[in-house]
Structures are given as structure tokens and as C-alpha cells.
Amino acid sequence: MSKKIIRSSDVNKVLKDDGVSSVDTVNYQNLNNIDIEDLKKKFGNNKSWAVRLTLNKRFGGVVIQQLPGEGNRLHQHPDAAECWVILEGKWKWFIEGKGDMEVSKGSIINVPEKTYHQITCIGSEPGIRFAVTAPDVDHVYK
């Protein structure tokens, strides 16, 4: 299988290719206080959206809301681990070497570098997760 590398420095493309229609990587970045309820009012309670909240030389953080059945494509990061905090909803995760697992609000998921993983919102409500990884991280897709 061939691999396609997409740099997350083009986070808009990565998220849009994952089906997220509204992406804001500028207006909320590095604010001192961001309220998730305010983001839901601005971008929609029943829409897919993503907002970059944090970006510095060590890590970046993006909050992502997706609807049931939506998620990302199977991928890995060759040079960085990734962590997610589940803020709302139910999610199905596939993590290479661990298999499938279901998580919900309050869960924290860690995936080491070079580990393929895939995320899908399940259940009947939108899900929100906060992803943290290195800035400009490579996404490698099978």
C-alpha cells in the first residue's frame, strides 16, 4: 500500500478531508479562556466543526465536534504521540495493537507515535474531543 503524508501545518485540509465543514484556526488560538458552550453557539450544536485553541512551539490543541458516524481516517504520526480529552459524546477508537474501544465524557486517550489509530463518533449525540499533539505534526495515511 502506498502512503500519503499530509502535514498538519495544513490543519484545515486534514480536518476538511475528515469531513469537518467549519474550521477556525485563527480566531480562538491562544486566548486565555475559551468556553465550549460559546463555541457550540457560534459554530452549531448539530454541525461538525473544529477550532484550534492552542499553538506554540511544543504542542497544539484543537477542539473537534463531529456528528454520529463521523470521525477521522486511519492514520499515524511518525514523530509525535497524541492525546485526546473527551468532552462530550461517545466515541469508538481503533488503536493499532490494542483494537477497538468505546470511550465517553471524561476519558483521556493516549496514542504513542508511529501507531495507527482511527476515531468515530457513535451514539445519538454529537461528540466533542480536544486533541493535543506536536505542532505541524505529519499525518500518514495507509
C-alpha positions in Angstrom: 0.0 0.0 0.0 1.2 3.5 -0.7 1.3 6.1 2.0 0.3 9.7 1.6 1.8 12.2 4.0 -0.2 15.3 4.9 1.3 18.0 7.1 -1.0 19.3 9.9 0.5 22.7 9.2 -2.4 22.5 6.7 -4.7 21.6 9.6 -7.7 23.0 7.6 -7.1 20.4 4.8 -6.7 17.5 7.2 -9.9 18.3 9.1 -11.9 19.1 5.9 -10.7 15.8 4.4 -12.1 14.2 7.6 -15.5 15.7 6.9 -15.3 18.7 9.2 -17.1 21.5 7.3 -16.2 24.5 9.5 -12.6 25.0 10.7 -11.3 28.1 12.5 -7.5 28.1 13.2 -7.1 31.8 13.9 -9.8 33.5 16.0 -9.6 31.4 19.2 -6.0 30.5 19.2 -4.1 31.1 22.5 -6.9 33.0 24.2 -6.7 32.9 28.0 -10.2 31.4 28.4 -12.4 29.6 25.9 -15.9 28.3 26.8 -17.0 25.2 24.9 -20.7 26.3 25.2 -19.8 29.6 23.4 -18.1 27.6 20.6 -21.2 25.4 20.3 -23.4 28.5 20.0 -21.1 30.1 17.4 -20.4 27.0 15.2 -23.6 25.0 15.8 -24.8 22.3 18.2 -25.6 19.9 15.4 -22.8 20.6 13.0 -19.3 19.4 12.6 -16.7 22.0 13.4 -13.1 22.4 14.7 -11.3 25.2 16.4 -7.6 25.4 17.1 -7.3 26.7 20.7 -3.6 26.3 21.4 -0.5 26.5 19.3 3.1 27.0 20.5 6.5 25.6 19.7 5.9 22.5 21.8 2.2 21.5 21.2 -1.0 22.3 19.5 -4.6 21.7 20.6 -7.8 21.5 18.5 -11.3 21.0 19.8 -13.4 19.0 17.3 -17.1 18.4 17.3 -18.4 15.6 15.0 -21.8 14.0 14.5 -22.6 10.3 14.9 -20.9 8.3 12.2 -18.2 10.9 11.5 -14.6 10.7 12.5 -11.1 10.7 11.0 -9.3 8.4 8.6 -6.9 5.6 9.8 -3.6 7.4 10.3 -0.4 7.6 12.4 2.1 10.3 13.4 5.7 9.2 12.8 7.3 11.7 15.1 4.7 12.6 17.8 2.4 11.0 20.3 -1.2 12.3 20.5 -3.6 12.7 23.4 -7.4 13.4 23.5 -9.7 14.5 26.2 -13.3 13.5 25.6 -15.6 16.5 26.4 -18.9 15.2 25.1 -20.5 12.2 23.5 -19.4 8.6 22.8 -16.5 7.6 20.6 -15.2 4.4 19.1 -11.4 4.3 18.8 -9.3 1.8 17.0 -5.7 1.8 18.2 -3.2 -0.4 16.4 -2.1 -3.3 18.8 -5.0 -2.5 21.2 -8.1 -3.0 19.0 -11.4 -1.2 19.4 -12.6 0.6 22.5 -15.5 2.8 23.3 -15.0 6.0 25.4 -17.2 8.8 26.7 -17.1 12.2 28.5 -14.2 12.4 30.9 -12.0 9.8 29.2 -8.4 10.6 28.2 -6.8 8.6 25.4 -3.1 8.4 24.6 -1.6 7.0 21.4 2.2 6.7 21.0 3.9 7.9 17.9 4.0 5.5 14.9 0.7 3.9 16.0 -2.2 3.8 13.6 -5.5 5.0 15.0 -9.0 6.0 13.9 -11.8 7.8 15.7 -15.5 7.7 15.1 -18.4 9.4 16.9 -21.0 6.9 17.9 -24.4 7.1 19.7 -27.1 9.6 19.0 -25.5 12.9 20.0 -22.6 14.9 18.6 -19.3 14.3 20.3 -16.5 16.8 21.2 -12.9 15.9 21.7 -9.8 18.0 22.4 -6.7 16.7 20.5 -3.2 17.6 21.7 -0.1 16.8 19.8 3.1 18.4 18.4 2.7 21.4 16.1 3.0 20.7 12.4 2.7 17.0 13.0 2.8 14.7 10.0 -0.3 12.6 9.3 0.5 9.4 7.5 -2.5 7.6 5.9 -2.5 4.0 4.6 
